[in-house]
């Protein structure tokens, strides 16, 4: 009996480590649940740090101010001036040509025909593909040929749409009903379309919605529909599309007239030379001198060109006290390595 109790006692002692391990495993697993929010918090903080790092990287991508010594500034020929105030920009004189409505009808018909052909080709390709998939008397060769025709028709449709938008500008965004109403009024002579061009200018300014067309000394009111993207091959000038609501009798396609465009009513800014403007992917900007001392620091300042005034531009985004680089902006651009081009290059083309 004593031996039996001793045997039982030894069995319990041997089983004790296993029981302790099980209890430790069970007891140690329970406290993990309250720690789960801490893990989520750590992950959130890590995500916030990563986001902040990406923002800092984006900020570091911005061009840093350039620093030049006085001798370096003199060597590269940099000249600084304050922008001039100009409350009202003078009128822009342009030469207008009355457009032939038959050309508009032809271009519009070509675009609509290409779009209809593309839709029909796509529908036919879808039909043959469905028949081939269902084994309903349609071969793989016929389905592939229809797909190729659909792709070609889509390409021709896009080309016709792009050509129409380049040629007729704002009319491309009109609805079919608006275009049909315009064609009806152009056909009976009630309205006229006119292209206004400014010689020697390739960048369109912000102009007012109203313009004056001088016909035999008489001023005829016209409505500016918008800029035209396609440059005339002969004049190499920027163009605007005008609509004469009540055209005087005798004025027809091919006639030329003097047009006076007015800068936009909101064109209130400062005047800077055209050589100060630089155009980049982010938009137009000028170089502004930040401080003077042992060295000169320059940083790009974003501006919005409003209107061309002689050899200068009326821009927004500057203050009267700013010191703007009016000569040598191209040198600063080359030092900064921004992928853009200077307006001075446009002036010398």
VEXMI-403117 format. One record per residue (C-alpha): x, y, z; residue in three letters. Coordinates in steps of 0.2 Angstrom, whole numbers, plus 5000, padded with zeros to 4 digits. Last residue first. Example, Ala and Ser with C-alpha at 12.3 -4.5 7.8 and 13.67 -1.06 7.14 Angstrom:
BEGIN
PT,5068,4995,5036,Ser
PT,5062,4978,5039,Ala
This chain:
BEGIN
PT,5059,5411,4579,Unk
PT,5067,5425,4590,Unk
PT,5051,5429,4600,Unk
PT,5047,5411,4603,Unk
PT,5065,5408,4610,Unk
PT,5062,5423,4622,Unk
PT,5047,5414,4629,Unk
PT,5058,5402,4636,Unk
PT,5057,5383,4635,Unk
PT,5054,5369,4648,Unk
PT,5062,5354,4655,Unk
PT,5069,5362,4671,Unk
PT,5088,5360,4672,Unk
PT,5091,5373,4686,Unk
PT,5106,5380,4678,Unk
PT,5098,5380,4660,Unk
PT,5083,5389,4667,Unk
PT,5094,5402,4676,Unk
PT,5103,5406,4659,Unk
PT,5086,5407,4650,Unk
PT,5080,5420,4663,Unk
PT,5095,5431,4658,Unk
PT,5086,5447,4656,Unk
PT,5070,5452,4664,Unk
PT,5073,5444,4681,Unk
PT,5060,5450,4692,Unk
PT,5062,5460,4708,Unk
PT,5045,5460,4717,Unk
PT,5039,5476,4725,Unk
PT,5024,5478,4713,Unk
PT,5018,5461,4717,Unk
PT,5017,5446,4706,Unk
PT,5004,5432,4702,Unk
PT,4995,5439,4687,Unk
PT,5002,5443,4671,Unk
PT,5001,5456,4657,Unk
PT,5014,5452,4644,Unk
PT,5028,5462,4636,Unk
PT,5034,5465,4618,Unk
PT,5019,5475,4613,Unk
PT,5005,5471,4626,Unk
PT,5001,5452,4626,Unk
PT,4987,5448,4638,Unk
PT,4983,5437,4653,Unk
PT,4998,5427,4657,Unk
PT,4996,5418,4674,Unk
PT,5012,5418,4685,Unk
PT,5021,5405,4695,Unk
PT,5037,5411,4704,Unk
PT,5053,5403,4700,Unk
PT,5067,5406,4713,Unk
PT,5083,5417,4713,Unk
PT,5096,5420,4726,Unk
PT,5109,5433,4725,Unk
PT,5125,5431,4734,Unk
PT,5135,5442,4747,Unk
PT,5120,5452,4750,Unk
PT,5104,5452,4740,Unk
PT,5088,5442,4743,Unk
PT,5073,5433,4734,Unk
PT,5076,5438,4716,Unk
PT,5061,5432,4706,Unk
PT,5062,5421,4691,Unk
PT,5046,5420,4680,Unk
PT,5033,5407,4678,Unk
PT,5021,5399,4665,Unk
PT,5013,5382,4668,Unk
PT,5018,5366,4678,Unk
PT,5025,5358,4662,Unk
PT,5036,5373,4659,Unk
PT,5035,5390,4651,Unk
PT,5047,5404,4655,Unk
PT,5042,5422,4655,Unk
PT,5056,5436,4658,Unk
PT,5059,5438,4639,Unk
PT,5041,5443,4636,Unk
PT,5044,5458,4647,Unk
PT,5034,5460,4662,Unk
PT,5018,5470,4665,Unk
PT,5007,5468,4681,Unk
PT,4989,5463,4683,Unk
PT,4971,5466,4679,Unk
PT,4964,5456,4665,Unk
PT,4947,5452,4672,Unk
PT,4938,5461,4658,Unk
PT,4947,5450,4646,Unk
PT,4958,5459,4633,Unk
PT,4948,5467,4619,Unk
PT,4949,5461,4601,Unk
PT,4948,5474,4587,Unk
PT,4945,5466,4570,Unk
PT,4949,5474,4553,Unk
PT,4941,5466,4539,Unk
PT,4943,5453,4525,Unk
PT,4930,5445,4514,Unk
PT,4933,5427,4509,Unk
PT,4916,5421,4513,Unk
PT,4903,5435,4512,Unk
PT,4899,5453,4517,Unk
PT,4887,5460,4505,Unk
PT,4873,5463,4517,Unk
PT,4879,5467,4535,Unk
PT,4880,5451,4547,Unk
PT,4868,5451,4561,Unk
PT,4875,5438,4573,Unk
PT,4893,5439,4568,Unk
PT,4902,5424,4576,Unk
PT,4921,5425,4580,Unk
PT,4934,5411,4580,Unk
PT,4951,5416,4587,Unk
PT,4968,5414,4579,Unk
PT,4986,5414,4584,Unk
PT,4998,5418,4569,Unk
PT,5009,5409,4557,Unk
PT,5001,5421,4543,Unk
PT,5003,5409,4529,Unk
PT,5001,5392,4537,Unk
PT,4987,5397,4548,Unk
PT,4989,5390,4565,Unk
PT,4977,5376,4571,Unk
PT,4972,5378,4589,Unk
PT,4958,5391,4586,Unk
PT,4954,5402,4601,Unk
PT,4936,5404,4607,Unk
PT,4918,5409,4603,Unk
PT,4921,5428,4602,Unk
PT,4905,5437,4598,Unk
PT,4904,5450,4585,Unk
PT,4898,5468,4585,Unk
PT,4900,5477,4568,Unk
PT,4909,5494,4568,Unk
PT,4906,5503,4552,Unk
PT,4921,5511,4542,Unk
PT,4919,5500,4527,Unk
PT,4917,5485,4539,Unk
PT,4926,5486,4555,Unk
PT,4923,5471,4566,Unk
PT,4922,5474,4585,Unk
PT,4924,5461,4598,Unk
PT,4914,5454,4613,Unk
PT,4918,5438,4624,Unk
PT,4934,5447,4631,Unk
PT,4951,5441,4627,Unk
PT,4963,5430,4637,Unk
PT,4978,5429,4625,Unk
PT,4983,5416,4612,Unk
PT,5001,5412,4609,Unk
PT,5007,5412,4591,Unk
PT,5008,5431,4588,Unk
PT,5017,5438,4573,Unk
PT,5001,5444,4565,Unk
PT,4986,5443,4576,Unk
PT,4972,5433,4567,Unk
PT,4953,5434,4568,Unk
PT,4944,5420,4559,Unk
PT,4926,5424,4555,Unk
PT,4910,5415,4555,Unk
PT,4894,5423,4548,Unk
PT,4876,5423,4553,Unk
PT,4860,5428,4545,Unk
PT,4866,5422,4528,Unk
PT,4853,5409,4525,Unk
PT,4866,5395,4525,Unk
PT,4875,5402,4541,Unk
PT,4859,5402,4551,Unk
PT,4855,5384,4546,Unk
PT,4873,5378,4550,Unk
PT,4872,5386,4567,Unk
PT,4856,5377,4571,Unk
PT,4864,5361,4566,Unk
PT,4879,5364,4577,Unk
PT,4868,5368,4592,Unk
PT,4858,5352,4590,Unk
PT,4874,5341,4588,Unk
PT,4881,5348,4604,Unk
PT,4895,5360,4604,Unk
PT,4912,5355,4610,Unk
PT,4919,5354,4593,Unk
PT,4913,5371,4589,Unk
PT,4926,5378,4601,Unk
PT,4940,5375,4590,Unk
PT,4935,5374,4571,Unk
PT,4951,5368,4563,Unk
PT,4960,5359,4577,Unk
PT,4944,5351,4584,Unk
PT,4939,5345,4567,Unk
PT,4956,5337,4564,Unk
PT,4955,5329,4581,Unk
PT,4937,5322,4577,Unk
PT,4943,5316,4560,Unk
PT,4958,5307,4567,Unk
PT,4948,5299,4580,Unk
PT,4935,5292,4567,Unk
PT,4949,5286,4556,Unk
PT,4957,5277,4570,Unk
PT,4940,5269,4575,Unk
PT,4937,5263,4557,Unk
PT,4954,5255,4557,Unk
PT,4951,5246,4573,Unk
PT,4934,5240,4567,Unk
PT,4941,5234,4551,Unk
PT,4954,5224,4560,Unk
PT,4940,5216,4571,Unk
PT,4930,5212,4556,Unk
PT,4945,5203,4548,Unk
PT,4947,5193,4565,Unk
PT,4929,5187,4565,Unk
PT,4930,5182,4546,Unk
PT,4946,5172,4549,Unk
PT,4938,5164,4564,Unk
PT,4924,5158,4554,Unk
PT,4905,5162,4557,Unk
PT,4892,5149,4554,Unk
PT,4884,5148,4571,Unk
PT,4898,5140,4582,Unk
PT,4892,5151,4597,Unk
PT,4909,5159,4599,Unk
PT,4910,5162,4580,Unk
PT,4892,5170,4580,Unk
PT,4897,5181,4595,Unk
PT,4913,5186,4586,Unk
PT,4904,5190,4570,Unk
PT,4891,5201,4579,Unk
PT,4904,5210,4589,Unk
PT,4914,5214,4573,Unk
PT,4898,5220,4565,Unk
PT,4894,5232,4579,Unk
PT,4912,5239,4579,Unk
PT,4911,5242,4561,Unk
PT,4895,5251,4562,Unk
PT,4901,5262,4576,Unk
PT,4917,5266,4567,Unk
PT,4907,5270,4551,Unk
PT,4895,5282,4560,Unk
PT,4910,5291,4568,Unk
PT,4919,5293,4551,Unk
PT,4903,5299,4544,Unk
PT,4900,5312,4558,Unk
PT,4918,5318,4556,Unk
PT,4917,5319,4537,Unk
PT,4900,5328,4538,Unk
PT,4907,5341,4550,Unk
PT,4922,5344,4539,Unk
PT,4912,5346,4524,Unk
PT,4898,5357,4532,Unk
PT,4912,5368,4539,Unk
PT,4920,5370,4522,Unk
PT,4903,5375,4515,Unk
PT,4902,5388,4528,Unk
PT,4916,5398,4520,Unk
PT,4925,5408,4533,Unk
PT,4925,5427,4534,Unk
PT,4943,5433,4536,Unk
PT,4948,5444,4551,Unk
PT,4964,5454,4554,Unk
PT,4968,5458,4572,Unk
PT,4971,5473,4582,Unk
PT,4972,5470,4601,Unk
PT,4964,5483,4612,Unk
PT,4975,5491,4625,Unk
PT,4977,5483,4642,Unk
PT,4969,5492,4657,Unk
PT,4976,5493,4674,Unk
PT,4994,5492,4670,Unk
PT,5007,5491,4684,Unk
PT,5025,5489,4679,Unk
PT,5035,5474,4686,Unk
PT,5051,5478,4695,Unk
PT,5067,5476,4686,Unk
PT,5082,5464,4687,Unk
PT,5096,5461,4674,Unk
PT,5106,5445,4673,Unk
PT,5121,5446,4661,Unk
PT,5129,5430,4664,Unk
PT,5145,5438,4670,Unk
PT,5137,5451,4680,Unk
PT,5127,5438,4690,Unk
PT,5143,5428,4692,Unk
PT,5152,5443,4699,Unk
PT,5138,5447,4711,Unk
PT,5138,5429,4717,Unk
PT,5124,5417,4712,Unk
PT,5112,5406,4721,Unk
PT,5098,5396,4714,Unk
PT,5082,5393,4723,Unk
PT,5077,5374,4725,Unk
PT,5066,5367,4711,Unk
PT,5052,5356,4719,Unk
PT,5057,5338,4720,Unk
PT,5060,5340,4739,Unk
PT,5042,5344,4741,Unk
PT,5037,5327,4733,Unk
PT,5050,5318,4744,Unk
PT,5043,5327,4760,Unk
PT,5025,5321,4755,Unk
PT,5031,5303,4752,Unk
PT,5040,5304,4769,Unk
PT,5024,5310,4777,Unk
PT,5014,5296,4770,Unk
PT,5027,5283,4776,Unk
PT,5026,5290,4793,Unk
PT,5007,5290,4793,Unk
PT,5008,5272,4788,Unk
PT,5020,5267,4802,Unk
PT,5009,5276,4814,Unk
PT,4994,5266,4808,Unk
PT,5003,5250,4809,Unk
PT,5008,5254,4827,Unk
PT,4991,5259,4831,Unk
PT,4984,5242,4824,Unk
PT,4997,5233,4835,Unk
PT,4992,5243,4850,Unk
PT,4974,5238,4846,Unk
PT,4979,5220,4846,Unk
PT,4988,5220,4864,Unk
PT,4971,5218,4873,Unk
PT,4969,5201,4864,Unk
PT,4987,5195,4868,Unk
PT,4983,5193,4887,Unk
PT,4974,5177,4884,Unk
PT,4988,5167,4875,Unk
PT,4999,5167,4890,Unk
PT,4986,5158,4902,Unk
PT,4983,5144,4890,Unk
PT,5002,5141,4886,Unk
PT,5007,5143,4904,Unk
PT,4993,5131,4909,Unk
PT,4998,5119,4896,Unk
PT,5017,5120,4902,Unk
PT,5012,5119,4920,Unk
PT,5002,5103,4916,Unk
PT,5016,5095,4907,Unk
PT,5029,5100,4921,Unk
PT,5017,5092,4934,Unk
PT,5014,5075,4925,Unk
PT,5031,5068,4932,Unk
PT,5026,5074,4950,Unk
PT,5009,5066,4949,Unk
PT,5016,5050,4943,Unk
PT,5029,5050,4957,Unk
PT,5015,5052,4970,Unk
PT,5005,5038,4963,Unk
PT,5020,5026,4964,Unk
PT,5023,5032,4982,Unk
PT,5005,5028,4986,Unk
PT,5006,5011,4978,Unk
PT,5022,5007,4987,Unk
PT,5014,5012,5004,Unk
PT,5000,5000,5000,Unk
